[in-house]
Amino acid sequence: MPRILLSPAMLPIVLALCSTPTFADTTLTNYSYTATKQMYGEYDQAFAKYWKSKTGEVLTIKTTHANSSTQASKVKNGEEADIISASVAHDIDGIADANVLPEGWQRRLEGNSSPYTSTIVFLVRTGNPKGIKDWPDLVRWGVNIVMSNPKSSGGARWSHLAAYGYALKQPGATEATARNFLKRMYANNRVLEYTARGATNTFVKNKLGDVMVSWENEAFQAIAENPGQFEIIVPSISILAEPPVAVVDKVVEKHGTRKVAEAYLQYLYSPEGQDIAARNFYRPSDPTVAARYSKQFAPVKLFRIEDLFGTWKNIQKAHFQDGGILDQVYDQYRNAS
């Protein structure tokens, strides 16, 4: 067989025709809070598959989990997360204060940059032996409560505000009566865990306490992992918990990952992203997906933080900074007892 000889000038053309396109691998890092571990475990795989089908790019997603304030503090202090997923907006506001992302970050996505929501419910043992039905039952004598610490846990901050909001909405309520309600509730608390997942481990695995004040999704997860052992009690009034997400601008500009990072967050609003959130017990914002899961989530009267408390900046200062309402109703109460 005769040999075909190519001139040096033709070689690049032949190689271009014969080769298949290749794409550089990309890594995307998401710093998230503890209660999203199962959800992002599923979502990251789905998005990587979607992104490869759309662009041909192989995407590695590294999602780490710790309490929300710790994750935000790491990013604020220079750790390079492309995405921050927080349990409360105040934690991302702290990053904005460090000029790592813009102050208007929460207006960049729908729903205050919260693709899904949750609320605060009560997890009790099967049969509800203490007869827990609503917030007043948490201040009864002999009821032992488990929850996480609002100083460190975003979920606990939602729980604290949900209880305070319930007390403020009662006929004839005043700031004084609402604070007294909190004081009585915290007096029944046996342990304030560092994270929401830590509280779940205390209540579920270590079998301490009569009731856990909890993220709704965390309570559902406990039931799914321990069938037949627990029940969810939905209070008459609770809070609309909006856990937000954001692109960390300074980091994505450095990494060249803005396009994929923004797509990662937008996909949370897609039907598949919403379905994954709902399967992992977050309340979807998409009405069509929400309708499919209507039997999973009990109806509950919800209030927003701005209805009673204003901005997270005001809330943090009034309730959770040293000397704030939390210290007044918990630490000082314990010291006086």
Steps between C-alpha positions, in 0.01 A plus 500: 500500500639836404584734785332841511734776595373826648674828477565680830251770397215247473560326832313750728197489268481119505539489877220753546267295278575174674497614859189529721433808712634490852408718793701592805362366827354764728459493876223692675501539879186555706520583871167400652343438839458162664130437436547503119741206489257248354342747260825625347633145483221429251489841336871522422488176302194615308648837413835354392313266265290787366805723450690231310203435271473872427866597466703180482696622801583257779410673826618405847293650781639511850235587759614529859271516803527672837283740693398800291687767696825303488476451123429868443785601727740282302399664174515846655853426619626388162414135441412459134142375465331573167156460662373570851178331619393640836220430742441872562562805283696672777792262446531601134455866594819461704686389187361801313631724779848372412448599134523140381158527337267800448257631761207443264574128466156394625323673209688302235278192522129443556351458846766706678756260347330208678411230243308302763372566851445321827339571835527402866314196634517265799635145482362266768525131569234270358174531688594852616524393867512859632202611291685780317257691276616862480749754632343531849576131562871579479480710817310242709672363807675170435542537122865462398596681180793438266609766251816658364666821616390823326849640554644239262208343312292672235221248550487592867470867412192416296368294795560784746321749274214259432436462873532873561269575208238259634512671839473848346195398298296396804212726616627767734864407439781741579877486465513408867260206467681378188835507677351317795373230264852457361644488850263219598573311178876519545459396864362168372799455271740225598766563237582762238701322231746683276318406177153388394644160408658479845158554657358225281772259611429583865126444464500212252818303567561579866127493580504809720205736540126486435482734202743650251436848359623451147526594137210324326737332253723376783198351678387324181852365450501355853172321431624366165814360661318361806161373380234454764688681775400865464215734402488861383276747680424815299426802723210737439739779399857478376754695302583499130865396502684615187848345470677703228774425247750728327790506258817623670603761242860552604568126484324418172681786332831357617410143404324587173193308619231768494304345213478155653447634853205712388358205305539281811278737699251554218456123467374490860191680363453253214236223522770241568672715762167573670411131496830412667438763767151363565622140514741617767215666691549865411188686386535573125431849370377377160117473522482197272757305700343618827163362386654155445629500858197661664422188705854492639492847654227582749338842462620748761444869560836665432631847570806667350776649711442845355139487623616514862874554523628699201833419336748232600742774596249630755413149613861401558568810707181479706487125561830322453788734572651493849254654742207461257163340563640145482749573778230671702260206485749211502843571648382733775210269581738208545734711712213602725364148543 
